[in-house]
Amino acid sequence: MPIAPLASRHLALALAALAPLALAACEKAPRVAGARVFAADLAGKAKSCSAEDVSPGSGSTTQASMTLGNDGGWCGISASQGGRPYQAGLVQKRAQHGHVFIHTVGDATRVDYTPDAGFTGNDSFAVRLLPGNATLDVAVTVTPR
């Protein structure tokens, strides 16, 4: 008998034996409402970051602000529409001294700003969130580490 089919059969038997244990563990696991936030979603955050969460209205402009220390990390604003994330975000006005990254984290859309290395001072950017054409106009203050 060839080795590969024998090894495959042993693996199949081992998995079959473990399946009831895995199923029992899943049944006892608590149910979590909403989307999950993982440690990877929070990795790289600036040590000093102050930003507010917003719920922009459809077709309107919402003013927001953030203050962060320039230690190489990001600072983010969470925006949601009725407890769920937006489908897309478009940068309408680019930041002059940093980078903007728009992505879904849990049940919200997070708009992250990372300042250029060594920059301190004021910056700003604007993002349009879809659907609904809500605009988020953000004023940023970057302090030294």
C-alpha angles and dihedrals in degrees: 000000000000117000098234097061090045092052091046091052092051091049091050091050092049092050091047090053092051097045096084090051092050092047092050091050091051092050091054094046113107117251113242120209116226131008119319127247115216130204088249088062090061100039116116098024115154113258089232111044128148117178134145128232114237140195104203118204121241111271093003136108118241120198116219136170139201135187122199141166116242101241095131095271134113133245121208142201117209116217126184139174112218094331097312133092126257117255095231144001127208125197106233098175118026123225111250096210105029149019130270123212122186119197145140119266116176111312095342143064111243121208108201126195123197116186122223113263111278095008120138126171137054128331135163142194140176130221130192115213122209139248102035100028094247112169124213112202109193129195112200130199115193117196129188115271 
